[in-house]
């Protein structure tokens, strides 16, 4: 049986970080995009990062950041992965990938099959793609699911994961239809925008493991 990976994104408190680690999350995402209700400033991200053991990888989420602030935040937080969720180009990410030790992930808004084909331009520039709903009020974390059938049978040339509107109740179906190897949830694990629910975090990870 394939062991699917789980990322719990947008954690903001020690309690929810500890819950995700205890429940067996493979990745924990810290969001440094100020307009997001899941935003944490750099000093808070550093403190949360220190709670996370080496067995759980840390993902730093950035949106359209300039090179110098990107370098400063990566140096401060020391993540394992840097996830870009804006309009970053393949050229820039390719340069960054060759210059840093962290993995580079790129989120892609999916509207149609063409979105998947166009995402192949990041081959060689990113270690992994995250397929998410097309940007709405925020670049991600809007609680909107993509059409999972678009992913079924697609020839993925880059490691990938599925995000967008995933919850403990629907993630099993998402896995069945899409075959996703990594499942990434944020707003679907909340009791209010930006407020993670410990019970939902545990239930989501259990549902992925059972899928």
C-alpha positions in Angstrom: 0.0 0.0 0.0 1.3 3.4 -0.9 2.0 5.7 2.1 0.6 9.0 1.1 2.1 12.2 2.6 0.2 14.7 4.6 0.8 18.4 4.9 -1.1 20.5 7.4 -0.8 24.1 6.4 -1.4 27.5 8.1 -0.7 26.5 11.7 -0.3 29.5 14.0 -0.2 28.2 17.6 2.0 25.8 19.6 -1.0 23.6 20.4 -1.9 23.0 16.8 1.7 22.4 15.8 2.0 19.8 18.5 -1.3 18.2 17.5 -0.2 17.9 13.9 3.2 16.4 14.9 1.6 14.0 17.3 -1.0 12.9 14.7 1.8 12.1 12.2 1.8 14.9 9.7 4.7 14.7 7.3 4.8 18.4 6.6 3.7 21.5 8.6 3.2 24.7 6.7 3.9 28.2 8.1 2.3 31.0 6.2 4.3 34.2 5.9 1.8 36.0 3.6 0.4 39.0 5.6 -3.1 39.2 4.0 -3.9 35.6 5.0 -5.8 34.9 8.3 -3.2 32.2 8.8 -0.3 34.6 8.7 2.5 34.4 11.2 5.3 37.0 11.4 8.8 35.8 11.1 9.6 35.8 14.9 6.5 33.7 15.6 7.4 31.3 12.7 10.8 30.8 14.2 9.3 29.9 17.6 6.9 27.4 16.0 9.6 25.9 13.9 11.7 25.2 17.0 8.9 22.9 18.3 8.9 20.7 15.3 11.1 17.6 15.4 13.4 16.6 12.5 11.0 13.8 11.6 8.4 16.4 10.5 9.4 18.7 7.7 8.7 22.4 7.8 7.3 24.3 4.7 7.6 28.0 4.5 4.8 29.5 2.4 5.6 32.7 0.5 3.6 34.8 -2.1 5.4 37.0 -4.6 8.3 37.9 -2.3 11.3 39.7 -3.6 14.7 37.8 -3.5 16.2 39.6 -0.5 13.2 39.2 1.9 12.9 35.6 0.7 16.5 34.9 1.6 16.1 36.7 5.0 13.0 34.7 5.9 14.5 31.4 4.8 17.6 32.1 6.8 15.6 33.0 10.0 13.1 30.1 9.9 15.3 27.4 8.4 12.6 25.4 6.7 13.0 22.2 4.8 10.8 23.4 1.9 9.9 26.8 0.5 6.5 26.8 -1.2 5.7 29.6 -3.6 2.1 30.5 -4.0 2.1 33.5 -6.3 3.1 34.4 -9.8 6.7 33.3 -9.5 8.3 32.4 -12.8 9.9 29.1 -13.7 13.1 31.0 -14.5 13.3 32.5 -11.1 12.5 29.4 -9.2 15.0 27.5 -11.3 17.7 29.9 -10.3 16.7 29.6 -6.7 16.6 25.8 -6.8 20.2 25.8 -7.9 21.3 28.2 -5.1 19.6 26.8 -2.0 19.5 23.5 -0.1 15.8 23.6 0.6 13.2 21.9 -1.6 11.3 24.3 -3.8 7.5 23.7 -4.3 5.2 25.7 -6.6 1.5 25.9 -6.1 -0.6 25.9 -9.3 -4.2 27.1 -9.7 -6.1 24.5 -11.7 -9.0 25.6 -13.9 -8.8 23.0 -16.7 -6.6 20.3 -18.2 -4.6 23.1 -19.8 -3.5 24.2 -16.4 -1.8 20.9 -15.8 -0.1 21.0 -19.2 1.1 24.6 -18.6 2.5 23.6 -15.2 5.0 21.4 -16.9 7.1 24.5 -17.5 8.2 24.2 -13.9 9.9 20.8 -14.6 13.4 21.2 -13.4 12.6 24.4 -11.6 10.6 22.9 -8.7 10.9 19.7 -6.7 7.1 19.4 -6.3 3.9 21.0 -7.6 0.8 21.6 -5.5 -2.4 21.6 -7.5 -4.9 24.0 -5.9 -8.0 25.9 -6.8 -7.5 28.9 -8.9 -6.8 32.0 -6.8 -9.8 33.8 -5.3 -9.8 36.3 -2.5 -6.4 34.8 -1.5 -3.9 32.9 -3.6 -4.9 29.8 -1.7 -6.7 28.7 1.5 -10.1 29.7 0.1 -11.7 26.3 0.8 -12.5 25.6 -2.8 -11.8 22.2 -4.3 -10.6 21.6 -7.8 -12.1 19.1 -10.2 -10.2 16.0 -9.1 -11.1 14.1 -12.3 -8.7 16.4 -14.2 -5.8 14.7 -12.3 -7.0 11.2 -13.0 -4.8 9.6 -15.6 -2.7 12.7 -16.2 1.0 11.9 -16.9 2.7 13.7 -14.1 6.3 14.4 -14.9 7.0 16.2 -11.5 6.2 15.0 -8.0 2.9 16.6 -6.9 0.3 17.1 -4.3 -3.3 18.0 -4.0 -4.7 21.0 -2.1 -7.9 23.0 -2.2 -10.9 22.4 -0.1 -9.8 19.1 1.4 -11.5 18.0 4.7 -11.6 14.8 6.8 -14.8 14.0 5.1 -13.8 14.3 1.4 -10.1 13.5 1.4 -10.7 9.7 0.9 -12.7 10.4 -2.3 -10.1 12.9 -3.4 -7.4 10.2 -3.2 -9.6 7.6 -4.9 -10.3 9.9 -7.9 -7.0 11.7 -8.3 -4.5 9.2 -6.9 -2.7 12.1 -5.1 0.6 11.2 -3.4 0.5 14.2 -1.1 -2.6 15.8 0.5 -2.4 19.4 1.8 -5.2 20.9 4.0 -5.6 24.2 5.7 -9.1 25.9 5.7 -10.8 22.5 5.8 -9.3 21.9 9.2 -10.6 25.1 10.9 -13.4 26.1 13.2 -13.1 29.7 11.9 -10.8 31.4 9.4 -7.2 30.9 10.7 -8.3 28.9 13.7 -7.3 25.3 13.4 -9.3 22.6 15.1 -7.2 19.9 16.8 -9.9 17.2 16.2 -10.1 18.0 12.5 -6.3 17.8 12.2 -6.3 14.3 13.7 -9.3 13.2 11.7 -7.8 14.4 8.4 -4.5 12.6 8.9 -6.4 9.4 9.9 -8.6 9.7 6.8 -5.5 10.0 4.6 -3.9 7.0 6.2 -7.0 5.0 5.7 -7.5 6.0 2.0 
